[in-house]
Amino acid sequence: MKKLPQSFYRRDDVLQIARELLGKILVTRWNGICTSGRIVECEAYAGIPDKASHAAGGRRTRRNEIMYAAGGVSYVYLCYGIHHLFNIVTNKKEIPHAVLIRALEPLEGIDEMLKRTGKKEFDYTLTRGPGNLSKALGIRVNHSGKTLAGYEIFVATDKHTLADEQIGISPRIGVDYAGSDAALPYRFYIKGNPFVSGKPNR
């Protein structure tokens, strides 16, 4: 398993990056406890012109300022005051692109994930959906701005490959407020994977 270099995130095409994140492994190591999962669903957000993005129209707030950093850092925000949603900032400094990680297939540390989520038994809901996966991997808003070049949180590859026909593409989920941009095909997922959070998943 090899950690992705910062150059992976600092490319211009957020759609290509999102698509290529499918099959990669998201790893967290907090206080010596390692948990990880394979990325099976994510969404691209194309910054200033994208009405679904937190940076739409060049918006800058205390919460989203990290989106304007150079790619390869985390952007974690609170949704509905409950869910901690993990995003990866991409592109160059001042271009606020990001990829929301929506679902993982658990790999390492499943017992710890069950403890963190309060679940008694392992099932597909453990890391299905962006709030669930963050809870399972111990990701919280105070981890926003963490570099993915470190050892606490990063994305790695184990040479797992996906054929084009295994990758599904659809509009993003829950962005109806974005008008016509809600229909953009910016969501990528592994077809048929039971951990994928939304429909279609086949």
Secondary structure, 3 states (H helix, E strand, C coil): CEECCHHHHCCCCHHHHHHHHCCCEEEEEECCEEEEEEEEEEEEECCCCCCCCCCHHHCCCCCCHHHHCCCCEEEEEEECCCEEEEEEEECCCCCCEEEEEEEEEEEECHHHHHHHHCCCCCCHHHCECHHHHHHHHCCCHHHCCCECCCCCEEEEECCCCCCHHHEEEECCCCCHHHHHHHHCCCEEEECCCCCCCCCCCC
